[in-house]
Structure formats: structure tokens, C-alpha cells
Amino acid sequence: MNNLVNTMPVSDQPVLIPTILCGGSGSRLWPVSRELYPKPFIRVNGGHSLLQEAFIRGALLPDVDDVLTVANRELLFKIEDEYRAVKQIPGKPISTRFILEPFGRNTAPAIAAACLQVAEQHGEDAILLVLAADHLISDQAAFADAVAQACKLAQSGKLVTFGIQPTMPETGYGYIESNGHTVSQFIEKPSLEKAHEYLASGNFLWNSGMFCFTAGNLLREIATHSAQILRTTQNCLQHAKASYGDGFSQLELDAEYFELVPDDSIDYAVMEKTRNAAVVTCDIGWKDIGCWKTLGDLQKPDGDNNRIQGEASSEAILIDSQNCTIHTEDRMVGVIGGENLVIVDTADALLIADKQRTQDVRGIYAQLKAQDHKAHKLHRTVHRIWGAYTVLEEGPNFKIKRIEVKLGASISLQSHQHRSEHWVVVSGIARVFHNGRTKTLNINESTFIPAKHKHRLENIGDQPLIIIEVQTGDYLGEDDIVRFDSACSGNVRCAV
């Protein structure tokens, strides 16, 4: 094993590292889920996001001090915001570590990279608890008990998965045939007939997609069954860019080397081939939030079995309608005579689907992506390290945005070749750098930035800075930008 990682001394009490896989597009939950705003960011019942729930779940476990997240690098700043909002809940300091992928390569490379990194930092006996960022678990105590069982099996050399006792003949999950902790076989998503057989036999579990193993054991199994994944992932990590801070680290994988890593799931690459697979059967209130029907079922139904969810859950009126799920964010939705419908209304897209066909929503997402339509990738609100912007309206030669800059943050020094910008401050205090001069803008004050002028916007107040930006010009694409030195004064966090 020494030829795989730089090992550290083995401790009597192995470190447990919850490892969250935050990937995928969540295409079945379009239009709320987008490529750069995937389903882990969806809020559940108006509370935490699915990603925040996963972070809290791992951080609350005994003796956990670090949480590792593997995600697309474009999502880092949004993930940081999500974690920052809930870090106080575990009641103890939690360090956040990140492995940032330039694009998706499925779960096997993500887990291999995590194991290599954890083994180097904590030794081969460190235990990884691999969690998906889009699951819900309602019983934390039962979850902790299941993890404790899994850790004991992992220390004995097993690669452990968590099996959920089926409650219905579900065709959307993989299954595990088992006898106690022993795995007989992994089975792909079955037909309805097979699912009924599995449920009746009592020998089959739903495959939750959560895993537990030591870093060393998983790496040895990858070396045996999927050597190319391990070799190319190692090479990728050797060329990665590392950054460190107080309670923070990130490893950014290089796209050129990551392109050479095979795309494969941990199930195909290892779990279905290993002789060391084990399963812990658990009743933890587990749900895989995979489609609108599943998400909608989390809501309490009314007398007609209608469910309403979203930021404006009161903004829906249903008349003579039954068994409908409504998700609305900004607008009033009215339904008359609807039956078995899912209606999802966002600022720039509307979905209407038969409730029995919510798995097919991915087809709409696929067509949008094939057409390179922006609705597959972004919402009107786009998150950046410095804050966010929302496109309010656009037309020929103009675009209107709402821009929010976080406390102490700044947009990088830049210019635009084709567009001019008018800024009006509606909340907070702005410092504007414009062609070598600096001025302060308060509420109701404005400035004009002509095309080709260097400029920077900075929040120097004690609350979020909100401005309305009106762009005018013959080209208004987001790529019309020339970036200069992004170093900012003082402790300001600065980025494009």
C-alpha cells in the first residue's frame, strides 16, 4: 500500500471523515435544479437545503471534526455559503475540506480522490463515511447507530454499504440481496414485477448509495478491480492546486489530467466486484429525493391530497383539483380541475407534468442541454463568490440586473468592450473605483461606467450592498469582460 499513498502513523482510534459527494445535475428536478444550481441546494419544507442536511448529519456524529466535500469547482462558493449558515448547529468547530472537480467523472474517481487525500492526511486506517448530498434522513440517532456498526465492519476490512428495508415495490432504486451483513449480489433498478418479488421475499434491501470503509481498504480494492481509475486519479492529484487556511483546505483538480480519468460509478468499479462487501440494514427515515413526486410527498397534503411547496407556498389557489403538487417561487398559481399534476413555476421556466411521469422530466433537461439553452444551466439568479446577480429584464441593447455584494466583498477590477453600465445603490454603501478614481455611493446615489473604462465595485458597509445595474450596448453577453489585477485592498474578498 505504501506505493499508493504517503501513510501516516496508525492511531488507536481511527479518524472518521464524513465525505459528501455533491455532484450531478438533478435533471429530474428541473426547473428548480440546474447544472450550476443542482438539487443539493433545493430547500426542504422551507428550511435547510439537502446539502445542509447532509453536512449537519455528518458533523453531528461523535468525534467528527472534519467534513470533506467533493464537488464541481463552480459550486464552491455556493457550498461555502450553505455550510457557513449551519456550522454552528453541531456545537463544535468543524473544518471544511474540498476536492474540486472541473467536471463530473462519476462516483468512483470522486471516492478514489477522497481516499487518497484522507490517507495522506490521516493514514490508511482513517474511515470515510460517504454521503450523498441529495438524501434526507429523519432519524439521526438511528443513523449514528448504523454508522457505528459500519465503522466496526470497516475496521475489519469490509467495504460497507447501507441497506434500507423496502416499503414498496420501488423501481427507481438499486437493490441488495443479503443475509445478515453478507452481500449476495447487487441488482440494478428492476422491473415492477421483479420489485414485487424482492419485496415479498424479505431478502432484498434498497441500495442507499452511502458507504463506509477505511481509505486503505478502498484503495486496495480499486487497485485490484479498477487500476486505471486509481492510477489516473493519483496522477491528477499530483498535479492539483492546493490551498489551505484556518479550518479550510481545497484541492483543485487539473482539467487536462482529470480528462484522462475513466468515468465510472463506485458500484461498477468496486462494489459489484469485491469479495469484501458488507451491508448494514438500517431504519433511519431515509429518502432519496430523486424526482418531483418524491419531493412533493414531503409536504403535508390538504383534504384533496394536494401539496403546495416553495418560497411562496401560500401563493397557490386550487379549485376542484386533486392529487396535485404545486411548487411556486414568485408568482400566484391557479389550478382548476387539475388531477395528478406536478406544476413547478420558477422565474424563467414552467413545468407541467403527469405525476406518474416525473421520472421523464430528465428528457426536457436533456433537450435543453442539447440546444445549449441557458435554462438547463442557470437560473436568473446566479451566485458568485462576491454575492449574486439576478437578471430582471433584457431586450435588444439593454439588460437590467439586481446585484447583491456580500459584506466585505468586491467584484474584481475589470472593463467591458461593448457595454456601458449605470449603477444605482438601493441598499448599503458602495465604494466605486473608476478609471483611477475612488468614490463612495450611498442609497439613492448613482454612477455611470462607460464601455472600456476600468472599474471595481466594493461593499464597505455593514449590510449587503444592493444595486440596480442597467447595461446598454450592442453586445451584453457575460463573456464581454476584460479582467485586470483582482487584488483588493485590506481584507476584502475579491473575485469576478
C-alpha positions as CSV (number, residue, x, y, z in Angstrom):
1,M,0.0,0.0,0.0
2,N,3.0,2.3,0.5
3,N,3.2,2.7,-3.2
4,L,-0.2,4.2,-3.3
5,V,-0.1,6.9,-0.7
6,N,2.2,8.5,1.8
7,T,0.9,6.9,5.0
8,M,0.9,8.3,8.5
9,P,1.2,6.5,11.8
10,V,-1.8,4.5,12.8
11,S,-3.7,5.7,15.8
12,D,-5.7,3.5,18.3
13,Q,-8.9,5.5,17.3
14,P,-9.2,5.9,13.6
15,V,-10.4,9.2,12.3
16,L,-13.9,9.3,10.8
17,I,-14.3,11.7,7.9
18,P,-17.8,12.3,6.5
19,T,-17.4,12.7,2.8
20,I,-20.2,14.4,0.9
21,L,-20.5,13.8,-2.8
22,C,-22.1,17.0,-4.2
23,G,-22.4,16.2,-7.9
24,G,-24.9,15.5,-10.7
25,S,-27.4,17.9,-12.4
26,G,-30.6,16.7,-10.7
27,S,-32.2,16.7,-14.2
28,R,-35.4,15.1,-12.9
29,L,-35.9,18.1,-10.6
30,W,-35.7,20.7,-13.4
31,P,-36.5,23.6,-13.5
32,V,-35.5,24.3,-9.9
33,S,-32.4,22.1,-10.3
34,R,-29.9,23.4,-12.9
35,E,-26.4,22.4,-13.9
36,L,-24.9,25.2,-11.8
37,Y,-27.6,25.1,-9.1
38,P,-28.2,21.3,-8.7
39,K,-30.7,19.6,-6.4
40,P,-28.5,19.6,-3.3
41,F,-29.3,23.3,-3.0
42,I,-33.0,22.7,-3.0
43,R,-34.6,23.7,0.3
44,V,-36.8,21.2,2.0
45,N,-40.0,22.3,3.6
46,G,-38.8,25.9,3.7
47,G,-35.8,25.0,5.9
48,H,-32.4,23.7,5.2
49,S,-31.2,22.6,1.8
50,L,-30.5,19.0,1.1
51,L,-26.7,19.8,1.2
52,Q,-27.0,21.5,4.6
53,E,-28.9,18.5,5.9
54,A,-26.1,16.2,4.7
55,F,-23.4,18.4,6.4
56,I,-25.3,18.5,9.7
57,R,-25.9,14.8,9.6
58,G,-22.2,14.1,9.3
59,A,-20.9,16.8,11.6
60,L,-23.2,15.7,14.4
61,L,-21.6,12.3,14.6
62,P,-19.3,11.7,17.7
63,D,-15.6,12.6,17.3
64,V,-16.1,14.2,13.8
65,D,-14.0,17.4,13.4
66,D,-13.7,17.5,9.6
67,V,-16.2,17.3,6.7
68,L,-14.8,16.6,3.2
69,T,-16.8,17.6,0.2
70,V,-16.2,16.5,-3.4
71,A,-17.9,18.9,-5.9
72,N,-17.6,20.8,-9.1
73,R,-15.4,23.8,-8.6
74,E,-18.0,26.1,-10.0
75,L,-20.2,25.3,-6.9
76,L,-17.5,26.0,-4.2
77,F,-18.7,29.5,-3.2
78,K,-22.3,28.5,-3.0
79,I,-21.4,25.4,-0.9
80,E,-19.3,27.6,1.4
81,D,-22.3,29.9,1.9
82,E,-24.5,26.8,2.6
83,Y,-22.1,25.5,5.2
84,R,-21.4,28.8,6.8
85,A,-25.2,29.2,7.6
86,V,-25.3,25.9,9.6
87,K,-21.8,25.4,11.0
88,Q,-23.0,26.4,14.5
89,I,-25.5,23.6,14.7
90,P,-23.1,20.8,15.6
91,G,-22.0,22.9,18.6
92,K,-18.3,22.2,17.9
93,P,-15.7,23.5,15.4
94,I,-15.9,21.8,12.0
95,S,-13.2,22.1,9.4
96,T,-14.3,22.0,5.8
97,R,-12.2,20.3,3.2
98,F,-12.9,20.3,-0.5
99,I,-11.8,18.4,-3.6
100,L,-12.9,20.4,-6.6
101,E,-13.5,18.7,-9.9
102,P,-13.5,20.6,-13.2
103,F,-16.4,18.4,-14.4
104,G,-18.1,15.2,-13.4
105,R,-16.4,11.8,-13.6
106,N,-19.0,9.8,-11.6
107,T,-18.5,8.4,-8.1
108,A,-15.5,6.1,-8.4
109,P,-13.0,8.8,-9.2
110,A,-14.5,11.1,-6.6
111,I,-14.2,8.5,-3.9
112,A,-10.7,7.4,-5.1
113,A,-9.6,11.1,-4.8
114,A,-11.1,11.4,-1.4
115,C,-9.5,8.2,-0.1
116,L,-6.1,9.2,-1.5
117,Q,-6.3,12.6,0.2
118,V,-7.6,11.3,3.5
119,A,-5.0,8.5,3.6
120,E,-2.2,11.1,3.1
121,Q,-3.6,13.4,5.8
122,H,-4.7,10.8,8.4
123,G,-3.3,7.4,7.4
124,E,-4.7,4.4,5.7
125,D,-6.9,3.4,8.7
126,A,-8.9,6.6,8.6
127,I,-12.5,5.8,7.9
128,L,-14.6,7.6,5.2
129,L,-18.3,7.8,5.5
130,V,-19.5,8.6,2.0
131,L,-22.8,10.5,2.0
132,A,-24.9,11.8,-1.0
133,A,-25.9,15.4,-0.9
134,D,-29.4,14.8,-2.0
135,H,-30.8,12.4,0.6
136,L,-32.9,13.0,3.6
137,I,-32.6,11.1,6.9
138,S,-35.1,11.9,9.6
139,D,-33.7,9.7,12.5
140,Q,-30.3,11.0,13.4
141,A,-29.9,8.6,16.4
142,A,-30.6,5.5,14.3
143,F,-28.3,6.9,11.6
144,A,-25.5,7.3,14.2
145,D,-26.1,3.7,15.4
146,A,-25.9,2.4,11.8
147,V,-22.6,4.3,11.3
148,A,-21.1,2.8,14.4
149,Q,-21.9,-0.7,13.1
150,A,-20.5,0.2,9.7
151,C,-17.3,1.5,11.3
152,K,-16.7,-1.8,13.1
153,L,-17.1,-3.7,9.9
154,A,-14.9,-1.2,8.0
155,Q,-12.1,-1.7,10.6
156,S,-12.3,-5.5,10.0
157,G,-11.6,-4.9,6.3
158,K,-15.1,-4.7,4.9
159,L,-16.4,-2.2,2.3
160,V,-19.8,-1.4,3.8
161,T,-23.0,-0.1,2.2
162,F,-26.2,0.8,4.0
163,G,-29.3,-1.1,3.0
164,I,-32.8,0.3,3.5
165,Q,-35.7,-2.1,4.3
166,P,-38.1,-1.7,1.3
167,T,-41.6,-0.5,2.0
168,M,-43.0,-0.7,-1.6
169,P,-42.0,-2.3,-4.9
170,E,-39.8,0.7,-6.0
171,T,-38.3,0.5,-9.5
172,G,-36.2,3.7,-9.1
173,Y,-33.6,2.2,-6.7
174,G,-31.0,-0.5,-7.0
175,Y,-31.3,-3.5,-4.6
176,I,-29.0,-5.6,-2.5
177,E,-29.7,-9.3,-1.8
178,S,-28.3,-10.1,1.6
179,N,-28.1,-12.5,4.5
180,G,-27.2,-10.5,7.7
181,H,-24.2,-8.4,6.9
182,T,-23.2,-10.6,4.0
183,V,-23.9,-9.3,0.5
184,S,-25.1,-11.9,-2.0
185,Q,-25.4,-9.6,-5.0
186,F,-26.1,-6.0,-6.1
187,I,-29.0,-5.6,-8.5
188,E,-29.8,-2.8,-10.9
189,K,-33.1,-1.0,-10.9
190,P,-35.7,-3.8,-11.5
191,S,-38.9,-4.1,-13.4
192,L,-42.1,-3.7,-11.4
193,E,-42.7,-7.4,-11.4
194,K,-39.2,-8.1,-10.0
195,A,-39.6,-5.3,-7.4
196,H,-42.8,-7.1,-6.2
197,E,-40.8,-10.4,-5.9
198,Y,-38.0,-8.7,-4.0
199,L,-40.4,-7.1,-1.6
200,A,-42.2,-10.4,-0.9
201,S,-39.0,-12.4,-0.4
202,G,-37.7,-10.3,2.5
203,N,-34.1,-10.9,1.4
204,F,-33.6,-7.7,-0.5
205,L,-32.8,-4.1,0.6
206,W,-32.7,-0.8,-1.2
207,N,-29.2,0.3,-2.0
208,S,-28.9,3.7,-0.3
209,G,-25.7,4.8,-2.1
210,M,-24.0,5.5,1.2
211,F,-20.7,3.7,2.0
212,C,-18.2,3.3,4.9
213,F,-14.7,1.9,4.6
214,T,-11.1,2.7,5.5
215,A,-9.1,4.7,3.0
216,G,-6.5,1.9,2.7
217,N,-9.0,-0.9,2.1
218,L,-10.9,1.0,-0.6
219,L,-7.7,2.0,-2.4
220,R,-6.5,-1.6,-2.4
221,E,-9.8,-2.8,-3.9
222,I,-9.7,-0.1,-6.6
223,A,-6.1,-1.2,-7.4
224,T,-7.3,-4.7,-7.8
225,H,-10.5,-4.1,-9.8
226,S,-10.1,-0.7,-11.5
227,A,-6.4,0.0,-11.6
228,Q,-6.7,2.6,-14.3
229,I,-9.1,4.8,-12.2
230,L,-6.6,4.7,-9.3
231,R,-3.6,5.4,-11.5
232,T,-5.1,8.3,-13.3
233,T,-6.6,9.8,-10.2
234,Q,-3.3,9.6,-8.4
235,N,-1.7,11.4,-11.3
236,C,-4.5,14.0,-11.2
237,L,-3.9,14.7,-7.5
238,Q,-0.2,15.1,-8.1
239,H,-0.9,18.0,-10.4
240,A,-3.7,19.5,-8.4
241,K,-3.5,23.0,-6.9
242,A,-3.8,23.1,-3.1
243,S,-4.9,25.9,-0.9
244,Y,-5.0,26.0,2.9
245,G,-6.4,28.2,5.6
246,D,-7.7,28.1,9.2
247,G,-10.1,25.2,9.3
248,F,-10.2,25.1,5.5
249,S,-8.4,23.4,2.6
250,Q,-9.1,22.8,-1.0
251,L,-7.6,20.7,-3.7
252,E,-8.4,21.8,-7.2
253,L,-8.0,19.1,-9.8
254,D,-6.5,20.0,-13.2
255,A,-8.9,19.6,-16.1
256,E,-6.2,18.2,-18.5
257,Y,-5.3,15.3,-16.2
258,F,-8.9,14.8,-14.9
259,E,-10.0,14.2,-18.5
260,L,-7.9,11.1,-18.5
261,V,-9.7,9.5,-15.5
262,P,-12.3,6.9,-16.6
263,D,-16.0,7.8,-15.9
264,D,-17.4,5.0,-13.7
265,S,-19.5,4.5,-10.5
266,I,-18.1,3.0,-7.4
267,D,-20.8,0.3,-7.7
268,Y,-19.5,-0.9,-11.1
269,A,-15.8,-0.2,-10.4
270,V,-15.6,-1.9,-7.0
271,M,-18.7,-2.9,-5.0
272,E,-20.0,-5.4,-7.5
273,K,-16.6,-7.0,-7.9
274,T,-15.2,-7.1,-4.4
275,R,-15.4,-10.1,-2.1
276,N,-15.3,-7.8,0.9
277,A,-18.7,-6.1,0.5
278,A,-20.9,-5.9,3.6
279,V,-24.2,-4.3,4.3
280,V,-25.8,-2.7,7.4
281,T,-29.6,-2.9,7.4
282,C,-31.0,0.3,8.8
283,D,-34.3,2.0,9.5
284,I,-33.2,5.7,9.6
285,G,-36.1,7.5,7.8
286,W,-34.1,7.6,4.5
287,K,-35.4,9.2,1.4
288,D,-33.6,9.7,-1.9
289,I,-35.0,13.0,-3.3
290,G,-34.9,12.0,-7.0
291,C,-38.0,13.4,-8.6
292,W,-40.9,15.9,-8.1
293,K,-43.2,13.2,-6.8
294,T,-40.7,12.3,-4.1
295,L,-40.1,15.9,-3.1
296,G,-43.7,16.8,-3.2
297,D,-44.6,13.9,-0.9
298,L,-42.6,15.6,1.9
299,Q,-45.4,18.2,2.1
300,K,-48.5,17.7,4.2
301,P,-51.5,17.2,1.9
302,D,-54.8,19.0,2.1
303,G,-58.2,17.3,2.0
304,D,-57.9,16.7,-1.7
305,N,-54.4,15.3,-1.5
306,N,-52.9,18.4,-3.0
307,R,-49.4,19.5,-1.9
308,I,-48.1,23.1,-2.1
309,Q,-44.4,23.9,-1.6
310,G,-41.8,26.6,-2.3
311,E,-40.8,30.0,-1.0
312,A,-44.4,31.3,-1.5
313,S,-46.4,28.3,-0.5
314,S,-49.5,30.4,0.1
315,E,-49.4,31.7,-3.5
316,A,-51.5,29.0,-5.0
317,I,-55.3,28.5,-5.3
318,L,-56.7,25.1,-6.4
319,I,-60.3,24.6,-7.3
320,D,-61.8,21.2,-7.9
321,S,-58.3,19.7,-8.1
322,Q,-57.0,16.5,-6.6
323,N,-53.6,14.9,-6.1
324,C,-51.6,17.8,-7.4
325,T,-48.2,19.0,-6.4
326,I,-47.5,22.8,-6.8
327,H,-44.1,24.5,-6.4
328,T,-44.2,28.2,-6.8
329,E,-41.5,30.8,-6.0
330,D,-42.6,34.2,-7.1
331,R,-46.0,34.1,-8.7
332,M,-49.5,33.2,-7.9
333,V,-50.5,29.8,-9.4
334,G,-54.1,28.9,-10.0
335,V,-55.4,25.5,-10.9
336,I,-58.9,24.5,-11.9
337,G,-59.9,20.9,-12.4
338,G,-56.4,19.5,-12.2
339,E,-55.7,15.9,-11.4
340,N,-52.5,14.1,-10.7
341,L,-50.4,17.0,-11.9
342,V,-47.0,18.4,-10.9
343,I,-46.7,22.2,-11.6
344,V,-43.4,23.9,-11.0
345,D,-43.2,27.6,-11.6
346,T,-39.8,29.5,-11.5
347,A,-38.8,32.9,-12.7
348,D,-37.8,31.7,-16.2
349,A,-39.4,28.3,-16.7
350,L,-42.6,26.4,-16.1
351,L,-43.0,22.6,-15.8
352,I,-46.4,20.8,-16.1
353,A,-46.2,17.0,-15.8
354,D,-48.3,14.0,-15.1
355,K,-47.4,12.9,-11.6
356,Q,-46.8,9.4,-12.8
357,R,-44.2,10.6,-15.3
358,T,-42.0,12.8,-13.1
359,Q,-39.0,10.5,-13.9
360,D,-39.3,11.6,-17.5
361,V,-38.5,15.3,-16.7
362,R,-34.9,14.5,-17.4
363,G,-35.9,14.3,-21.1
364,I,-36.8,18.0,-21.1
365,Y,-33.5,18.8,-19.4
366,A,-31.6,16.7,-22.0
367,Q,-33.2,18.6,-24.9
368,L,-32.4,22.0,-23.3
369,K,-28.8,20.9,-22.8
370,A,-28.6,19.6,-26.4
371,Q,-29.9,23.0,-27.6
372,D,-27.5,24.8,-25.3
373,H,-30.4,26.6,-23.8
374,K,-29.4,28.6,-20.7
375,A,-32.4,27.2,-18.8
376,H,-30.6,23.9,-18.3
377,K,-27.6,25.6,-16.7
378,L,-28.5,28.7,-14.8
379,H,-31.4,30.4,-13.0
380,R,-32.0,34.1,-13.5
381,T,-30.2,34.5,-10.1
382,V,-26.5,33.5,-10.5
383,H,-24.3,33.0,-7.5
384,R,-20.7,34.3,-7.3
385,I,-18.0,34.3,-4.6
386,W,-18.8,38.0,-4.0
387,G,-22.6,37.6,-3.9
388,A,-25.2,37.2,-6.7
389,Y,-26.9,38.8,-9.6
390,T,-30.4,38.5,-10.9
391,V,-31.5,39.4,-14.5
392,L,-34.7,41.3,-14.1
393,E,-35.3,42.2,-17.7
394,E,-33.4,42.2,-21.0
395,G,-34.1,43.1,-24.6
396,P,-32.3,44.5,-27.7
397,N,-29.3,46.5,-26.5
398,F,-30.2,46.6,-22.8
399,K,-30.2,44.4,-19.7
400,I,-31.3,45.2,-16.1
401,K,-29.8,43.3,-13.1
402,R,-30.2,43.3,-9.4
403,I,-26.7,42.9,-7.9
404,E,-26.0,41.9,-4.3
405,V,-22.5,42.1,-2.9
406,K,-21.7,40.4,0.4
407,L,-20.2,42.1,3.4
408,G,-16.6,42.9,2.8
409,A,-16.7,41.6,-0.8
410,S,-15.7,43.1,-4.1
411,I,-16.1,42.5,-7.8
412,S,-12.7,42.3,-9.5
413,L,-11.1,45.2,-11.4
414,Q,-12.5,44.9,-15.0
415,S,-13.7,46.6,-18.1
416,H,-16.2,45.8,-20.9
417,Q,-15.6,46.3,-24.6
418,H,-19.2,46.6,-25.8
419,R,-21.4,47.7,-22.9
420,S,-21.8,50.6,-20.5
421,E,-23.2,50.3,-17.0
422,H,-25.4,52.6,-14.9
423,W,-25.4,51.8,-11.2
424,V,-28.0,52.9,-8.6
425,V,-27.5,52.0,-4.9
426,V,-30.7,50.9,-3.3
427,S,-29.2,49.4,-0.1
428,G,-25.8,49.6,1.7
429,I,-22.7,51.6,0.9
430,A,-20.6,51.2,-2.2
431,R,-17.0,52.1,-2.9
432,V,-16.5,52.5,-6.7
433,F,-13.1,52.5,-8.3
434,H,-13.4,54.1,-11.8
435,N,-10.5,54.9,-14.1
436,G,-8.1,55.6,-11.3
437,R,-10.5,57.4,-9.0
438,T,-12.4,56.2,-6.0
439,K,-15.8,57.5,-4.7
440,T,-18.4,56.4,-2.2
441,L,-22.1,55.9,-3.1
442,N,-24.9,55.8,-0.5
443,I,-28.6,54.9,-1.0
444,N,-30.2,56.7,-4.0
445,E,-26.8,57.7,-5.4
446,S,-25.7,56.5,-8.8
447,T,-22.7,56.4,-11.2
448,F,-22.1,55.7,-14.9
449,I,-19.4,53.4,-16.2
450,P,-18.7,53.9,-20.0
451,A,-17.5,51.0,-22.1
452,K,-13.8,50.2,-21.9
453,H,-13.4,52.0,-18.5
454,K,-11.7,50.1,-15.7
455,H,-13.9,49.7,-12.7
456,R,-14.5,47.8,-9.4
457,L,-17.4,47.7,-7.0
458,E,-16.9,47.1,-3.3
459,N,-19.2,46.7,-0.3
460,I,-17.8,48.9,2.6
461,G,-21.0,48.9,4.6
462,D,-22.3,46.8,7.5
463,Q,-25.0,45.1,5.4
464,P,-25.3,43.6,2.0
465,L,-24.8,46.1,-0.9
466,I,-27.7,46.0,-3.4
467,I,-27.5,48.0,-6.6
468,I,-29.6,48.1,-9.8
469,E,-27.5,47.9,-12.9
470,V,-28.7,48.9,-16.3
471,Q,-26.4,47.7,-19.1
472,T,-26.6,49.2,-22.6
473,G,-24.6,48.3,-25.7
474,D,-24.6,46.3,-28.9
475,Y,-23.4,43.1,-27.0
476,L,-24.4,42.2,-23.5
477,G,-23.0,38.6,-23.1
478,E,-21.4,37.7,-19.8
479,D,-18.1,37.0,-21.6
480,D,-17.7,40.7,-22.5
481,I,-15.2,41.2,-19.8
482,V,-11.5,42.1,-19.5
483,R,-10.1,41.3,-16.1
484,F,-7.2,43.0,-14.5
485,D,-5.3,42.6,-11.2
486,S,-8.0,41.2,-8.9
487,A,-6.1,42.0,-5.7
488,C,-8.3,44.1,-3.4
489,S,-7.4,46.4,-0.6
490,G,-7.5,45.4,3.1
491,N,-9.2,42.1,3.9
492,V,-11.7,42.4,1.1
493,R,-12.6,39.1,-0.7
494,C,-12.4,39.8,-4.4
495,A,-13.4,37.8,-7.5
496,V,-15.1,38.1,-10.8
